[in-house]
Amino acid sequence: MTGADPRSRIPRTDQLLALPEVQDARNRLSDQVIRAVVTRAQDRARRSEIAPEDVQDTVITDLAERRATSLTPVLNATGVVIHTNLGRAPLSPAAREALLTASGYVDVELDLVTGQRSKRGVATREALLAVCPAAEDALVVNNGAAALVLATTALAADREIIVSRGELVEIGAGFRLPDLMESTGAACGRSAPPIALIWPTTRTQ
């Protein structure tokens, strides 16, 4: 007569998911991640790597050590303040507060006075125009490459762009600034009526 299979003592998935510690983990981790942690602990018990009685503690410990991001905080000792490989410039307390506010329900495209749909970024556009009253209009984009494409398209279509050698850098997924600008129809280094586009020259790595 043989004893009962020890694998029968492995806690069920629904029991593990109902643990208070697992429920608390839902505030920072997705259901997919949590279920993967539970399944991995159960599989380890099935392979006799851990005892069935240790599955619950293994799940709790693993979830406690999990973070919502795979990014690791580092100390920037490179001497380059705006370092691309380290996330560029750190956010100020005011910027962090703004991000926290924007993470909930906000009036992105809603006029709170009329209750009707509005245009996205109205307040940001108005703020830009307020600090630059000589500008005829303003447009908001979410990265420098997009801003460069828009400026090139608007100001340098079928014309030549003069770029300093120090700004002929590689960005993004392995393309260089001249490639980005030439994708708009502008010319870099060809004979044409020239126009110079000037942007901040803060160097990044």
N, C-alpha and C positions, 0 to 999 in steps of 0.2 A: 504494500500500500504506500503510495507516494503522497507527499504533502501538497497543499494547494499551491498553484502557480503564484509566486510573489508578485507578478505583474498585475494580478487582480487587485492589489492594494494601492495601485497608482490612482491618485485622485482624478475624478472626472473633470473634464474641461469646464462644465458649468459651475462646479464647486470652486474651482480655482478662480474663475472670473468673478465670482461673487465675494471674494475676500475683500475686506475693507481696504487693504493696501493696494489691491489691484484696481478697485474703484477710484481711489485717490489718484492713481497713475493716469487715469483717463483725462485728467485736467491738463496734462502736458504731453501725452503720447497718444498716437492713433490706435484704433482698435486692431488694425493690421499688425502693428508692432507688438502690442500686448499679446495677441493670440500667437504670434510667432514665438514669443518668450515662453508661453505656456506649453506650446507644442514641443519646443526644444527640450524643456525640462522633462516632459513625459517621455520623450524618445530616449533621453539619457537613462531614465529609469528602466525602460524596456531593454536597453543594451547592458544593464547592470553596472553602469558607470556611477550611478548614485542609488541609494536605497529609495524605495517607494515613499517611505516616511519623510525623505528629505526633499521631495518635489516641491512642496508648498514653500519651504524656506528658500529653496533655490529660485523660485519664481519671484518671491518678494525681494530677495537680495538683488537679482538681476534687474528688476524694474526700478529699484531705488538707485542703482548706479547708472541707469539710462538717462541721457539728456535729450532735450527736444531738438538739438542740433548736433551735427557731427563736427562742427567747427570748434577749434581749441583756442582759447585766449593765449596770446603770446606777448612778449615784451619786444617792442620795436627799438632795437639798438643799432639800426642800420645807418642812422644819420639822415635818412630820407623821411621827411615828415609825411608827405603824401605818397605812400608806397602802394602801388597797385597790387603786389602779391600779398600784402598784409591787410587788404581791405580799404586802402586809401586812408583818408583822414577819419579819425574817430568822431562820432556824433557828439555834439554838445548836449548838455542837459535839456536845453530848450527843444532841440531836435528830437531827442528821445521822448520827451513829453508829447510832442506833436505826433510822433509815430504811434504812441500808445492811444492817443485820442482817435487817430485815423483807423485804428485796428477794429473799432466797433462800427455801429451804424452811424453814418454821417451824411450830410447833405451834399453828396458828390454831384448829383445832377438833379437837385430839387430846389426850387425857389420856396423858401419857408414862408414867405409873405403871401404868395398866391396859391401855393400848394401844387403848382404846375411844374412840369419837367423843365429843367434849366440846362445850361451848357456846362460841361465839365471844366473845372479849373478857373471859374470866373473870378473867385477871390484872389487866386494866385496871380492871374493876369492883371487885375486891378492893382495889386501891390507892386508888381513890376513897373507898371506905367507910372505909379505914384513916385517911385524913386528915380525914374528916368522920364521926366515930363516932356523932353524933346522927342521921344520916340513916338512914331505914328501908331504903332501897334506892338503887341507882344504875343509870343507863342511859347508854350511850355512843353518841353520834351523830357524824357526820363534818363537820358545819357548824352555824353559829349559827342559820340559818333552821330547820333541822330541830329543833334544841333548843327554839326558840321555839314551833313548832307543837306539839311534845309537851307543853311546859309549859302552853300555852294550853288544849289539849284536856283535860289532867288537872285543871287548877285553875279554869278560867274558862268552862266550857261553859254557854251560855245566861246568861252574866253580862257585866258591863261591865268593860273593861280601861282603867285610867287610864294614859295615856302622856304623858310630857312633850313639849312642842312640839319641843324640840331633838332628840328621837328619832324624829320622823316623817319618816324619811329614805327615799330610794329605794334599793333593793338589787337585785342580780341582773339579771334581764332586763327591768327597767323597772317593777317593781311595788313598792309602798310597804308599810311594816310594817303599817299598819292593814288593808290588803287581805289580807296574809298571815294576820293574826290572825282576821279576820272569816271567812276560809275555813274555820275550825274550828267556826264556829257562835257564836263570841263576838261581843260588841258593842263597838264603839269609838265613844263619843260618844252613845249612846242611853241612855235612862233605864232602869236596871236595878240590882239589888243589886250594888254595885261591889266589885271586887277589884283590887288593885294588883300587877302583876308588875314586879319590880325586877331589872335585870341591869346589868353593868358599863357605865358611861357614857363610856368612852374613845371619843372622837370619831374617826371615820375619814373619809377623803375618797373 
